[in-house]
Amino acid sequence: MKKPDVELTAEVKSRWLRFEKVPETEIRFPGYPEDETVSETERENLPREVQKDVTYRDSRIRLRSAGSLIGDKSTHGEDAGKDIGSQAQA
């Protein structure tokens, strides 16, 4: 993937963390092929799949998501690029 147009990074730290229910998580970039986006996490003291009613201590999660704003391979409708171009000319 080329250098992304947008890159977001978030980090969360906790002294303790406990899940009453195992969360279902998903990161999506609607309208763009997977090869145009990237998402990855780094975890400390927290497994990839957490367990219900287990207390995790001194954990850290860092999430990085990156992608292109407008790409040639966009799966949006054919007119999507026209709207953006007309706004730029206004």
N, C-alpha and C positions, 0 to 999 in steps of 0.2 A: 504494500500500500504506500502511496506517495505521502508526503507530509500532510497531516490532516488540517482542515480548515478550522475545526473546533476540537478542543481537547478539554475535558472536565476531569478534575481530580478531587476526590473527597476522602477525608480520613476521619475515622471515629475511634476513640479510645474509651475503655471502660475499666473501672476497678473491679466490677463484677457484672455479669450478664447472665440472665436466666430466661429461657423460653418456655412459656406455658403450652405452646403449640409450635411444631416445627414449621418454619415459614416456607412458603413457595416463592421463589424469586426468579425474575427473568429480566434481562436487559435486551431491549429491541430498538432498532432504528427503522421504523416503518418507512417503506418506500425506497430503501436502498439495499443493494445486494450485500451479502455478508463480507465479501472481499473488499468492500469500501469502508468498513467499520471495524473497530476493535474495542474490546472491553476485557479488562483483566482485574483480578483482585490479588492483594497480598494480605495474608492473615498471620497474626501472631497469637498463640495460645487459644486458637479457635479453629476447629476442624472445618473442612469444606462442607460437610453435612452435620449440622448441630443436632443434639438430641433434646427431647422434651424433658423438662424438670432436672436438667444438669446445670450446675452453676460453673461458669467459666470466669476465671480471674485474670486481671491484667491483660485483657485482650485488646487487639488493635486490628482494624480492617482498613485497607486503603484501596479505593476503587478508581480506576482510570478508564474513561470512555472517550473515544475519539472517532471522528468521521468527517466526511466532506459535506458541505452545505448543499452544493449543487454539483452533480456529476453527470457525465455523459451517459452513465449506465443507470440513471435514476429510473425507477419503475413507476413514477408518477405519470399522470396523463400527459399526452403530447402537448397540451396547452400550458402546462405548468411553467415552463421556461419563458413563454411569451408574457405572462403576467408580471414576472419579475423584471423582464427587460423593459416593459412599458412603464413600470414604476421608476426604474432608474433614469429614464429619459424625462420624466415629469419634473 
